[in-house]
């Protein structure tokens, strides 16, 4: 785990700079997906969450659900292509878990489409990639007023 500008990022996952989602690769060509800590904070207090049903095929950039929070209402965009095979029922019952610990509280698990594994090439991992990207993102969000100083 590394800390960048007061945010903790786990090094056992990939981060999608386009969606601010993390992807943790699982056994059997599966990926668990969640919000990165900056996405969680800038959304504000999460009050409602809906997720697609298991068996739903999603493409990278398509919605895997909807989030309603104090500062954001809209779709949760999938960073990967595949078939949703599991949804986190705990966060559906208590959406505020996403604010308390976004690193632990995931949204969905997707069985990756082997023909689209190249999508992962654009993701960031490791301290040497995450530190400069996340530092710039924190500054950008602060400049926009999305997070406090």
N, C-alpha and C positions, 0 to 999 in steps of 0.2 A: 504494500500500500504506500502511496505517496500523498503528501499534502501539498496543494498548490493554492495559494491565496486564501487559505482557510478551509478549503474543500478537500475531502479525502477521495482519492480515486484508487480503485483496486487494480492491481497489475495483472490479475488473472482473467482479464476480459479485453475486448476490443471496443473502441469508442467510435461512433459514427459522427463525424463533425457536421454533417448535413442535418441530422435529426436530434442531436444531443441524446441519443439512446446508447446504452451499452449492450453488448452481445457477449455472452459467456458460452463458449462452445462446450457441448455435452457429448457424452458417448453416443454412438450411432448416428452421426451426422445431424445432430440436433443443436439448436441454439436457444438459450434462454435470453429474453430481452427485457430491459428495464430502462428507467430514466436515469440520466446522469445527475449528479447533485446540483449542478447549475440549472438544469431544466426543472428539477423539482422545486428549487427555491424561487425561480423566476415565475413559476406558475402560481405560486401562492398556496394557500390552504386548499387542499383537494377535498371537495365535498361530494362529488359523484363521479362514478367511473362505469363505463360499459365496455365489454370486450367481445370480440367475435366468438362464435361457438367453435369448439374443437371440430376439425374436419374442414374448416374454411381454408381455401387456398388464397394466399396473399402474394402480391408482387411487391418488390422493393418500391417504396413510395406510396403504397396504398394504405388505407386505414386498417388498423387492427382493433380499433375501438375509439371511444370518445372520452374526453376528460373535461370535467367542469371544476374549475378552481377559482379562487378569488381574483386572479389576474389573467386567466386564460380559460377560454371555452373553445373546444375544437377537437379535431381528430388527432389520434396518436398514430404516427406514420411508421410503418414497418421499415426497418433498415435492411431487411433481407427478403428473399423470395422463398416460399415454401408452404407447407401445410401446417396450420396451427394444430398441435396435438394436445396441448394442455393450457388451461388458463389458471391463474392464481386466484382461487376462490376467496382466500383471506383478504386480498386487497379489494375484491368486489364487495365483500361484507363491511370492510373498514378501509375506505380509500385514503384516510389520513396516514396510514402506514407508509405511503409513498413519500410523505413529507418527513416522517420520523427517521426513516432509514432507507433511502432510495437504492443503496448498494445491495441490500439484502432482499428487499421486497420487489420482486420481478412482476412482470405483467403476463407474458405468454411464453410458451416454448414452441418453437417451430421446427418441424422436420425439414431440413434444408433440401432444396432441389439441387442435386449434384451438378447439373449443367450451369448453375448460377453461382457456384462457390467463388467465382472471381469477384463477386460483389464485395467480399471481405477484404480484397486488396486495397480498397480505398479507406479502410478503417485505420485508426491509430492505436498503437499499443506501446508499452514500455515507457519508462520515464523520459527517455530522450525525445520521443515524439509527443508525449502528452504534455510535458511541461511548457514548451513554447505555445502550443495551440491553446491550451486551457488558460494560460496567463492572458493571452490576447482576448479570448472570449470573455473572461471576467472583466477586463478593462472595457470591452465593447458594451457589455450589459450594464456596467456602472455608468458609462457615458450616456447611455439611453435612459437611465433612471430606473432600470428594471430591478436593480439590487442596491441596497444601501451601502454607503461608504464603510 
